[in-house]
Amino acid sequence: MNKEIAPMRKCLFAVVAALVALTTFIAATGGLSAGVEPVGAEEAEELLAAVRLASDAAASRVSRSAGTVRVHEWIWRATGEVLETETVYAVALAGEKFKAAVTTTYVTNEWTPAHPGAGFNAPGTVQRGEIAYDGEKITSYEPDRNRAEISRLESDAGRQLKLTRVVVMSPGHGVPELKQVALPPGYEWDEPRVVGREVVDGEECIVYNSSYTGSGSDGAEVTYYNVMWLNPQRACTLSKGESGIRAGRFGEGVLLTQAETETRQYAEGLWGVREVRQTQYALDDSGTRYRQRYAVTTFAEDYQLKAPVTEEMLTIDVPSGTKVYDELIDAEYTVP
């Protein structure tokens, strides 16, 4: 990988890894709240089939979307140091094609550099960049450094683009994908199930549980699970979620993630997210839980599902004089 482009990825995508928890199955919550009304086995099977059908239908209805997404985020180290950022994504999606213009502002930065010589972004620092996939190649552009890179989807930039797309676009639809992703060796999915119903904000939701089992860091078997409250009145969009880990040294369970979601109707029968408020926790070296991250993700009024998306909205216009590294031909040049 061309070394000149590395700072760009650090600048643009420092937030991405933490945000992935919005749309992937991570670890667990200790138990269901007292308000959950259990359902019988036959009804649970019927509800599970309905939820899966709604998830598949939602994914098939939306192939285009565009607009502005804002993420205000606080990340803490176990020492209490906090990094606060405000990131604005201007995004467009049409099938496989995708583009995001990303602007991150550092609001608070108490983090000491991780190693000598590491950079420090003072409060008020603004970092900008763009990344796009045209169906064949990725273009990433850092205007403040007058640098760009062209690379393959299998590259580091490709991984970052996929994460950005998942983070920004998938929550906008608000209907979780219920497909079970591939797990590392030694981990196995448990059978997903509907465990009951519960009223959230005045509307009855279906409570869905997904879990998988494997070995923890100490070799003991542990279960990671994710509980989602899905609202059938709003096309099975997510109303809230909790996730964590239990068994082994975690006993009855350690809560690792909580999320609350506000949705809105984008069109007839088409619901999506207005705002997500998410808290993530971690364990320090002593095993004590602490708040690691809090983020508020807001989808602006201009963000639309099934939006009209033009080719211009999906293309990065790299200006004359920009220095480019083209991974496909392993060459550097300047745009004439």
ChimeraX attribute file (.defattr): number of C-alpha atoms within 10 A of each C-alpha:
attribute: neighborCount
match mode: 1-to-1
recipient: residues
	/A:1	13
	/A:2	12
	/A:3	7
	/A:4	13
	/A:5	19
	/A:6	12
	/A:7	12
	/A:8	22
	/A:9	17
	/A:10	10
	/A:11	18
	/A:12	22
	/A:13	17
	/A:14	13
	/A:15	20
	/A:16	17
	/A:17	12
	/A:18	17
	/A:19	22
	/A:20	18
	/A:21	18
	/A:22	21
	/A:23	17
	/A:24	16
	/A:25	21
	/A:26	20
	/A:27	24
	/A:28	25
	/A:29	22
	/A:30	19
	/A:31	15
	/A:32	14
	/A:33	8
	/A:34	7
	/A:35	11
	/A:36	15
	/A:37	14
	/A:38	13
	/A:39	14
	/A:40	10
	/A:41	12
	/A:42	8
	/A:43	13
	/A:44	20
	/A:45	15
	/A:46	11
	/A:47	21
	/A:48	18
	/A:49	14
	/A:50	13
	/A:51	24
	/A:52	16
	/A:53	13
	/A:54	19
	/A:55	20
	/A:56	15
	/A:57	13
	/A:58	22
	/A:59	14
	/A:60	9
	/A:61	11
	/A:62	16
	/A:63	14
	/A:64	19
	/A:65	21
	/A:66	25
	/A:67	19
	/A:68	19
	/A:69	23
	/A:70	20
	/A:71	22
	/A:72	18
	/A:73	23
	/A:74	21
	/A:75	21
	/A:76	19
	/A:77	16
	/A:78	15
	/A:79	9
	/A:80	13
	/A:81	13
	/A:82	18
	/A:83	19
	/A:84	19
	/A:85	23
	/A:86	20
	/A:87	20
	/A:88	20
	/A:89	21
	/A:90	18
	/A:91	25
	/A:92	28
	/A:93	27
	/A:94	21
	/A:95	10
	/A:96	11
	/A:97	19
	/A:98	26
	/A:99	27
	/A:100	28
	/A:101	20
	/A:102	22
	/A:103	18
	/A:104	24
	/A:105	19
	/A:106	18
	/A:107	18
	/A:108	18
	/A:109	18
	/A:110	16
	/A:111	17
	/A:112	12
	/A:113	11
	/A:114	9
	/A:115	7
	/A:116	7
	/A:117	7
	/A:118	9
	/A:119	11
	/A:120	13
	/A:121	19
	/A:122	14
	/A:123	15
	/A:124	13
	/A:125	13
	/A:126	17
	/A:127	19
	/A:128	19
	/A:129	23
	/A:130	24
	/A:131	28
	/A:132	26
	/A:133	25
	/A:134	16
	/A:135	11
	/A:136	10
	/A:137	17
	/A:138	23
	/A:139	25
	/A:140	27
	/A:141	26
	/A:142	24
	/A:143	16
	/A:144	11
	/A:145	16
	/A:146	15
	/A:147	20
	/A:148	25
	/A:149	22
	/A:150	22
	/A:151	22
	/A:152	17
	/A:153	18
	/A:154	10
	/A:155	15
	/A:156	13
	/A:157	23
	/A:158	20
	/A:159	13
	/A:160	19
	/A:161	24
	/A:162	13
	/A:163	17
	/A:164	26
	/A:165	20
	/A:166	19
	/A:167	22
	/A:168	25
	/A:169	23
	/A:170	18
	/A:171	24
	/A:172	25
	/A:173	23
	/A:174	28
	/A:175	27
	/A:176	23
	/A:177	17
	/A:178	16
	/A:179	9
	/A:180	13
	/A:181	10
	/A:182	9
	/A:183	11
	/A:184	8
	/A:185	7
	/A:186	8
	/A:187	15
	/A:188	14
	/A:189	17
	/A:190	14
	/A:191	9
	/A:192	16
	/A:193	18
	/A:194	25
	/A:195	22
	/A:196	21
	/A:197	20
	/A:198	20
	/A:199	15
	/A:200	15
	/A:201	9
	/A:202	7
	/A:203	12
	/A:204	15
	/A:205	25
	/A:206	26
	/A:207	26
	/A:208	22
	/A:209	21
	/A:210	21
	/A:211	23
	/A:212	22
	/A:213	18
	/A:214	18
	/A:215	13
	/A:216	16
	/A:217	10
	/A:218	9
	/A:219	9
	/A:220	11
	/A:221	15
	/A:222	23
	/A:223	23
	/A:224	24
	/A:225	25
	/A:226	23
	/A:227	25
	/A:228	21
	/A:229	25
	/A:230	26
	/A:231	23
	/A:232	17
	/A:233	12
	/A:234	20
	/A:235	20
	/A:236	24
	/A:237	30
	/A:238	27
	/A:239	24
	/A:240	21
	/A:241	21
	/A:242	26
	/A:243	28
	/A:244	26
	/A:245	27
	/A:246	22
	/A:247	17
	/A:248	17
	/A:249	16
	/A:250	16
	/A:251	11
	/A:252	12
	/A:253	22
	/A:254	23
	/A:255	20
	/A:256	24
	/A:257	25
	/A:258	20
	/A:259	21
	/A:260	16
	/A:261	20
	/A:262	17
	/A:263	19
	/A:264	14
	/A:265	14
	/A:266	18
	/A:267	11
	/A:268	6
	/A:269	10
	/A:270	17
	/A:271	22
	/A:272	27
	/A:273	25
	/A:274	22
	/A:275	22
	/A:276	23
	/A:277	19
	/A:278	22
	/A:279	19
	/A:280	22
	/A:281	18
	/A:282	19
	/A:283	14
	/A:284	13
	/A:285	8
	/A:286	6
	/A:287	10
	/A:288	9
	/A:289	15
	/A:290	17
	/A:291	18
	/A:292	21
	/A:293	21
	/A:294	20
	/A:295	21
	/A:296	18
	/A:297	25
	/A:298	20
	/A:299	23
	/A:300	14
	/A:301	11
	/A:302	11
	/A:303	21
	/A:304	20
	/A:305	23
	/A:306	17
	/A:307	18
	/A:308	13
	/A:309	14
	/A:310	11
	/A:311	10
	/A:312	8
	/A:313	18
	/A:314	21
	/A:315	19
	/A:316	18
	/A:317	10
	/A:318	19
	/A:319	12
	/A:320	10
	/A:321	12
	/A:322	18
	/A:323	19
	/A:324	22
	/A:325	22
	/A:326	17
	/A:327	17
	/A:328	11
	/A:329	9
	/A:330	11
	/A:331	10
	/A:332	14
	/A:333	11
	/A:334	14
	/A:335	12
	/A:336	8
